[in-house]
Amino acid sequence: MEPFYRSIIGLARTVFFAQGLKFDVRGAERIPAVGGAVIAINHTGYMDFTYAGLPPRATKRYIRFMAKKEVFDNAISGPVMRAMRHIPVDRSAGADSYKAAVEYLRRGELVGVYPEATISRSFEIKEFKSGAARMAIEAGVPIIPMTIWGAQRVWTKGYPKRLGRTNTPIRIQVGEPIEPASPAVEDVAAAELTERLRAAMQKMLAELQQGYVHEPGAYWVPARLGGGAPTLEEADAMDAADAAAKAERAATRREPA
């Protein structure tokens, strides 16, 4: 029993109801009632993690999310994140958070991971990092893909948040668990598992988009579907430019006066 985590989810559901969010959750029964698993989630908006916590409640489970250390350092969100036993990620010392996640998995926890690492500005599935696959292989647990569609309409990178009553439809799909192999060459296994995961999530996302009403030219609609979002290639170029600018700022701060 985790009364604090349960109360936070209850509060979130109250907020969702006030916002008029309309959830369509598919495949929640694929979340195992016991045992560890990596929950791999696509990343289109800042509220993804709050929606991703809904399907595991069908089996009374909770996800321990890997989140950047700055969230834990915050005076308000930090105590909440620690109380819910989420995992801080220090990008300058990532090995420690990786080890913590593997230990959580071995203890039978569900660990939530964004294989894309950052929000996809194109709202397509970006290239994946291999961390989720490596954790699953090392801990000997399955990866369960989860895709969310519509979250970007609530709050995404570069656009104002829409946290009022918007009646936004949000679709969530849980895919079939993907069991990791255990070949002699772990790097090859992680690469293959990562590709399998990405292909599965691309297919799942396309299924969620079918029948969803997409406004022509809207910023939250992928270019492929007639929307105003950048293409995957354009979004990757924007991310690269942001990373270069961030690195330049960091280098400037390190320069002696």
NORMO-V306334 format. One line per field, one symbol per residue. ss: DSSP state (@ for helix, = for strand, . for the rest). phi: phi as a letter, one per 40 degrees, with the letter a starting at -180 (. if undefined). burial: 1 if it has 9 or more other ideal C-beta (glycine too) atoms within 8 Angstrom, else 0. A space follows every 50 residues. Layout:
# NORMO-V306334
ss->???
phi->???
burial->???
This chain:
# NORMO-V306334
ss->..@@@@@@@@@@@@@@@@@..=====.@@@......=====......@@@ @@..@@@@@...======@@@@@...@@@@@@@...===....@@@@@@@ @@@@@@...====.................@@@@@@@@@..========. @@@...............==========.......@@@@@@@@@@@@@@@ @@@@@@@@@.............@@@......@@@@@@@@@@@@@@@@@@@ @@@@...
phi->.bcccccccccccccdcccgcbcbbbgccccccagcacccbcbbaccdcc ccccdcccbfbbccccbcddcccccccddcccccgcbcbcccaccccccc cccdcccgccbcbbccgbccccgccccbccdccccccccgbcbbcbbbbh ccccabcgbccbcccbfccbbbbbccdbcccbccbccccccccccccccc ccccccccccgccbcdgcccbdddbgcccccdcccccccccccccccccc ccccccc
burial->00001101100100010011101010110111000111111111101110 11111110101111111010110000010111010111110001001101 11011100011111110011111111010111111110101111111111 11111100000100010111111110110100000100111111011101 11011001100101000101111000101111011101100000000000 0000000
